[in-house]
Amino acid sequence: MSDTFRPDLELIAQLIPQDSRVLDLGCGDGELLRRLIRKGCSGTGVEIEPSELVAALRSGVDVIDLDLNSQLNEFADDSYDVVVLSRTLQNVQKPRDVLEQISRIAVHCVVSMPNFTHWSSRARLLSGRMPMSKDLPYQWYETPNRHYTSLRDLERLFRSLDLRIDRRIPLNARGEAHVMGNLASNALASSAVYLLRANR
């Protein structure tokens, strides 16, 4: 388990109201849920990576081994207040299907995503190299990422699913909130956090 709290997770924790019922999909070692429990929330983590699952269980987090690609229908409609997908959406087989499922499970969703069209990624591509950065630290042949997107395309997907963007927070390479316009963030934000509301 990490001794330091990731800055983007701190931001996500601040977005979630006290006493919320939270489902954290791809929860890792349960770091975010531990923080949320301390502020009065209750929650369940979902993790498929064995070492992370064991670490979460050992730290006292309620976590289940479940495949996000095929088993989210096991959760009932509106069974949680908030669903969190922190740096997970790009790893699933069908992001659109996962977003449809989470908007059924809770009205509010928090999604964070690396920006694959950050200026440094564009520069590496122009030099003939695949993108690598602090947010994308993998060689092309060992990356867990299946889907690459710009923030602009991600937001288009949200709109197509009738997910309203209540908050959009671009982050710099250190994971800190950084004020910038929509067009600028598509090239300058290293990642972004979205607070979404399902229109239903």
C-alpha positions, -999 to 999 in steps of 0.1 A, spaced: 0 0 0 11 35 -7 21 59 21 11 89 1 -23 97 -12 -24 104 -49 -33 140 -55 -61 131 -80 -76 107 -54 -76 135 -29 -96 156 -54 -120 128 -60 -125 123 -23 -134 160 -20 -161 156 -47 -179 129 -29 -204 140 -2 -201 128 34 -222 96 41 -224 86 4 -226 50 -6 -197 46 -30 -188 19 -55 -151 22 -66 -145 2 -98 -108 -7 -102 -102 3 -66 -66 -10 -65 -55 -14 -29 -85 5 -16 -67 38 -10 -97 60 -20 -123 39 -1 -102 41 31 -102 79 28 -139 80 21 -147 57 50 -129 81 73 -152 109 62 -183 88 70 -190 71 36 -196 35 31 -184 16 1 -175 -14 -19 -144 -18 -41 -141 -39 -72 -107 -52 -82 -95 -81 -104 -58 -78 -99 -50 -104 -72 -22 -85 -54 -43 -53 -52 -74 -73 -41 -55 -89 -13 -40 -55 -2 -75 -40 -1 -89 -68 19 -60 -67 44 -65 -30 49 -102 -36 59 -119 -25 27 -149 -44 14 -138 -55 -20 -150 -81 -45 -134 -98 -74 -156 -90 -104 -150 -84 -141 -161 -49 -151 -164 -60 -187 -192 -86 -181 -205 -85 -145 -217 -50 -136 -252 -62 -142 -249 -79 -108 -254 -44 -92 -290 -32 -88 -303 1 -102 -295 30 -79 -277 7 -54 -251 34 -48 -250 72 -45 -217 75 -65 -197 52 -88 -160 60 -92 -139 50 -122 -104 63 -114 -79 57 -143 -99 26 -152 -121 34 -181 -92 31 -207 -85 -4 -195 -119 -20 -200 -130 -38 -232 -161 -16 -239 -160 18 -222 -194 28 -236 -210 -3 -220 -193 3 -187 -205 40 -186 -240 29 -194 -239 4 -165 -225 29 -140 -251 55 -149 -277 29 -140 -261 19 -107 -258 55 -95 -270 89 -106 -236 105 -98 -203 92 -113 -167 103 -110 -145 94 -139 -108 103 -142 -88 96 -173 -53 103 -187 -52 126 -217 -37 107 -245 -34 139 -266 -14 159 -241 12 180 -259 41 158 -248 24 128 -263 19 146 -296 55 156 -296 66 120 -290 44 108 -319 59 135 -342 93 122 -333 82 87 -343 79 73 -307 49 61 -288 37 84 -260 51 79 -225 47 103 -195 40 102 -157 4 95 -165 13 70 -192 44 53 -178 42 21 -199 61 10 -230 37 2 -258 42 -35 -255 33 -37 -218 6 -11 -213 -27 -21 -197 -45 6 -217 -68 -7 -244 -84 26 -255 -67 59 -262 -87 91 -263 -85 129 -261 -105 147 -235 -126 162 -263 -136 127 -276 -142 115 -240 -166 143 -234 -184 136 -267 -189 100 -254 -204 113 -221 -228 135 -240 -239 106 -263 -249 87 -232 -268 116 -217 -242 120 -189 -241 157 -179 -207 171 -169 -213 188 -135 -176 194 -129 -146 191 -152 -112 194 -135 -81 194 -157 -50 182 -139 -13 189 -145 14 162 -145 16 162 -107 -21 154 -105 -30 189 -93 -61 209 -105 -51 234 -131 -74 261 -144 -76 261 -182 -102 264 -209 -118 234 -227 -97 238 -259 -65 244 -240 -70 214 -217 -73 190 -246 -36 197 -253 -23 209 -219 -40 188 -193 -21 156 -184 -54 141 -172 -89 152 -160 -115 143 -134 -152 145 -143 -182 146 -119 -210 133 -140 -248 132 -135 -270 107 -153 -300 125 -169 -328 101 -161 
